[in-house]
Amino acid sequence: MVDSLEPAQVGPLSREALRTPRAAGIAGIAFAVLLFTVLVLVRLAVPNDPAEAGAWLTDGNRRRAAILALNLMPFAGIAFLWFIGVVRDRIGAGEDRLFATVFLGSGLLFIAMLFAGGAVAGGLILSANGQPDGVWSFGRRVTHTLFNVYAMRMAAIFTISTTTIATRLGLAPRWLSVLGLATGVILMFAVGLMAWVELLFPVWVLVFSLHILVVSFRSPTANVQPA
């Protein structure tokens, strides 16, 4: 298994091609940092129990933390879109159509549900009067379901499909492949059962992106031999 991010069967790389893995690395790092920050702020600000709404909505610090998280969320989504695009461009013609479709579809669905959940949460926070009611309880459950049931499952599928593609093309070392598969399986089955487990997704993206960046600087002109 080669520890490189250049696709197999390529000649000398152009300057434009050299920028692609570095762009993927930078975009992935930006997304990982932003999403990690968003998830931590939400975890610290918003209680798990909808019945506690009256207490935390009147707490200025927790309310501001939640609003800050919602304002950071669109930028995380933009960085993730860029990450998907440059990784897909780097893989190029070597994509397996099945896994490439799952990779792209799960990534786009993750962003869509992240934004939908953020929009619902933002509307609830800005319109709430500090007292939980039926609308608040419904909205909280919708937001929780979008984030933890659907979005994080799509994150799990994205992690597994990306890891599978990278492994088949020899773009990732064995330890990174194992880490990706383990992260995907944990996200698939443990989200909602274990607190803070959703942080595994931005951590995995960060590790994957740092690997891309390190390899691109370590051997920017090296050609890849089949693994």
C-alpha positions in Angstrom: 0.0 0.0 0.0 1.5 3.3 -1.0 1.3 6.3 1.2 0.5 8.8 -1.4 -2.4 10.9 -2.8 -1.4 11.0 -6.4 -3.6 8.8 -8.7 -2.0 5.8 -10.4 -0.9 5.9 -14.0 0.0 9.6 -14.2 3.0 11.3 -15.7 4.7 14.5 -14.5 2.2 16.6 -12.5 1.2 20.0 -13.6 1.2 22.9 -11.2 -2.6 22.9 -11.2 -2.7 19.2 -10.3 -0.3 19.8 -7.4 -2.7 22.3 -5.9 -5.6 19.8 -5.8 -4.6 17.6 -2.8 -3.4 20.7 -0.9 -6.8 22.3 -1.5 -8.5 19.2 -0.3 -6.4 19.2 2.8 -7.0 22.8 3.6 -10.8 22.6 2.9 -11.0 19.4 5.1 -9.2 21.0 8.0 -11.4 24.1 7.8 -14.5 22.0 7.8 -13.3 19.8 10.6 -12.4 22.8 12.9 -15.7 24.5 12.1 -17.9 21.4 12.6 -16.1 20.4 15.8 -16.6 23.9 17.2 -20.3 23.9 16.2 -20.9 20.5 17.8 -19.1 21.4 21.0 -21.0 24.7 21.3 -24.4 23.0 20.8 -23.5 20.2 23.3 -22.6 22.8 25.9 -25.4 25.2 25.3 -28.5 23.0 24.5 -29.8 20.5 27.0 -30.8 17.0 25.8 -34.2 17.2 27.6 -36.7 19.6 25.8 -38.3 20.3 29.1 -35.3 22.3 30.2 -35.9 24.9 27.4 -37.1 27.5 29.8 -33.9 27.4 31.9 -31.3 27.6 29.1 -33.1 30.1 26.8 -32.9 32.7 29.5 -29.2 32.1 30.1 -27.5 34.7 27.9 -24.2 32.8 27.5 -25.8 29.6 26.5 -28.2 31.3 24.1 -25.3 33.2 22.5 -23.3 30.0 22.2 -26.1 28.3 20.3 -26.6 31.3 18.0 -22.8 31.4 17.3 -22.9 27.7 16.4 -25.8 28.2 14.0 -23.9 31.1 12.4 -20.8 29.0 11.9 -22.7 26.1 10.4 -23.1 27.5 6.8 -19.3 28.1 6.6 -18.7 24.5 7.7 -21.1 23.3 4.9 -19.2 25.4 2.3 -15.9 24.0 3.4 -17.3 20.5 3.2 -18.6 21.1 -0.3 -15.2 22.3 -1.4 -13.6 19.2 0.3 -15.9 16.9 -1.6 -15.2 18.6 -4.9 -11.4 18.6 -4.7 -11.2 15.0 -3.3 -13.5 13.8 -6.2 -11.3 15.7 -8.7 -8.2 14.1 -7.2 -9.7 10.6 -7.5 -10.6 11.4 -11.1 -11.2 8.5 -13.6 -10.2 6.0 -11.0 -13.6 6.3 -9.2 -15.7 3.2 -8.8 -19.1 4.3 -9.9 -21.0 2.6 -7.1 -18.8 4.0 -4.3 -18.4 7.3 -6.1 -22.2 7.7 -6.2 -22.6 6.8 -2.5 -19.7 9.1 -1.6 -21.2 12.1 -3.4 -24.8 11.4 -2.4 -24.1 10.9 1.3 -22.0 14.0 1.4 -24.6 16.2 -0.2 -27.4 14.7 2.0 -25.3 15.3 5.1 -25.0 19.0 4.2 -28.7 19.3 3.3 -29.8 17.8 6.6 -27.2 19.8 8.6 -28.6 23.0 7.1 -32.2 21.9 7.5 -31.7 21.1 11.2 -29.8 24.4 11.7 -32.7 26.3 10.1 -35.3 24.7 12.4 -33.1 25.2 15.5 -32.5 28.9 14.6 -36.2 29.5 14.1 -37.0 28.0 17.4 -34.3 29.9 19.3 -35.2 33.2 17.8 -38.9 32.8 18.3 -38.9 31.1 21.7 -40.1 33.2 24.7 -38.2 31.0 27.2 -41.1 28.7 28.0 -41.3 25.2 26.5 -44.5 24.5 24.7 -45.8 22.0 22.1 -44.2 23.8 19.2 -40.8 23.9 21.0 -41.0 20.3 21.9 -41.9 19.3 18.3 -39.1 21.5 16.9 -36.5 20.1 19.3 -37.4 16.6 18.3 -37.3 17.4 14.6 -33.8 19.0 15.0 -32.5 16.1 17.1 -33.8 13.6 14.5 -32.2 15.5 11.6 -28.9 15.8 13.3 -28.4 12.6 15.1 -30.5 10.1 13.2 -30.2 11.2 9.6 -27.2 13.6 9.2 -24.8 11.6 11.3 -25.8 8.4 9.5 -25.0 10.0 6.2 -21.7 11.1 7.8 -21.0 7.5 8.6 -21.8 6.4 5.0 -19.6 9.2 3.7 -16.7 8.1 5.9 -17.0 4.4 4.9 -17.4 5.2 1.1 -14.5 7.7 1.1 -12.3 5.2 3.0 -13.2 2.4 0.6 -12.4 4.5 -2.5 -9.1 5.7 -1.0 -8.1 2.2 0.0 -8.9 0.7 -3.4 -6.9 3.3 -5.2 -4.0 3.1 -2.8 -4.5 6.7 -1.6 -4.4 5.9 2.1 -2.2 3.8 4.4 -3.6 0.8 6.2 -3.9 2.6 9.6 -6.0 5.4 8.0 -8.3 2.9 6.3 -8.9 1.1 9.6 -9.5 4.4 11.3 -12.1 5.4 8.7 -14.0 2.1 8.7 -14.1 2.1 12.5 -15.3 5.7 12.6 -18.0 5.0 10.1 -19.3 1.9 12.0 -19.3 3.7 15.4 -21.2 6.7 13.9 -23.7 4.4 12.3 -24.7 2.5 15.5 -23.6 4.6 18.5 -24.9 8.1 17.7 -27.7 8.8 20.1 -26.5 6.2 22.5 -23.2 7.8 23.5 -22.7 11.4 24.3 -20.1 13.3 22.1 -19.7 10.4 19.7 -20.6 12.7 16.8 -17.3 14.5 17.3 -15.6 11.4 15.7 -16.7 12.7 12.2 -14.8 16.0 12.2 -11.8 14.3 13.9 -11.7 11.7 11.1 -11.9 14.5 8.5 -9.1 16.4 10.2 -6.8 13.3 10.3 -7.6 12.4 6.7 -7.0 16.1 5.6 -3.8 16.3 7.5 -2.6 13.1 5.8 -3.5 14.6 2.4 -1.6 17.8 3.2 1.5 16.1 4.6 1.9 13.7 1.7 1.4 16.5 -0.9 4.2 18.5 0.6 6.4 15.5 1.3 6.5 14.2 -2.3 4.9 16.7 -4.6 6.4 15.3 -7.8 6.5 11.6 -7.0 4.7 9.2 -9.3 2.6 6.4 -7.8 3.3 2.8 -8.4 0.3 0.4 -8.0 -0.1 -0.8 -4.4 
